Amino acid sequence: GAVVSQHPSRVICKSGTSVKIECRSLDFQATTMFWYRQFPKKSLMLMATSNEGSKATYEQGVEKDKFLINHASLTLSTLTVTSAHPEDSSFYICSARDPDRYTFGSGTRLTVV
Amino acid sequence: EDQVTQSPEALRLQEGESSSLNCSYTVSGLRGLFWYRQDPGKGPEFLFTLYSAGEEKEKERLKATLTKKESFLHITAPKPEDSATYLCAPLSSNTGKLIFGQGTTLQVKP
């Protein structure tokens, strides 16, 4: 079955620094990947859709300059949280489409101190 | 506007006590409805995709059904390991995006 690997699973960073999260499709090629954010006891909130070789499409209210998304290959998408602040602390999850099954990574717990 | 509502928000069952989770949706151009299981601190794990009204799918103690406005996840004789949050997500053909409900958190006590 389709497998999506997400790294790191946990990261703690200092306020003002940047953090990169990787999302890889291990056994299939994903032209489209999605990035979600999840608050405690809340559902998944779509942040952006990334398409291989083109610019990501961000949902309304998501800061493009803060959450940089790169989808340079058919198996890798990255999310960089720039100049992180404590309010960016959250659970970030990626998903890849294959082609009608949406497979999720295991998530990244980001804590900004 | 596309909307998804799951009920109940939380459900406590005794081991072996069967029940159903509800997912009501309003989506323009439904392309499919997905069910996921999510354990604390993990990403959602795929369970089922349903594509048309009347369709049913089963996996172990779980059975998912679909109508034009609702989907149900039936849990038969649950075990403690079935404890998790269950998410439903219709896929809009208009946007190509999954629309997630708030989830039902199931706790099965031995």
Interface residues (C-beta under 8 A of the other chain):
Chain A: V4 Q6 T32 F34 K42 S43 L44 L46 T49 F91 I93 S95 D100 R101 Y102 T103 F104 G105 S106 G107 R109
Chain B: G32 F34 Y36 G41 K42 G43 P44 E45 F46 T49 L87 A89 L91 G96 K97 L98 F100 G101 Q102 G103
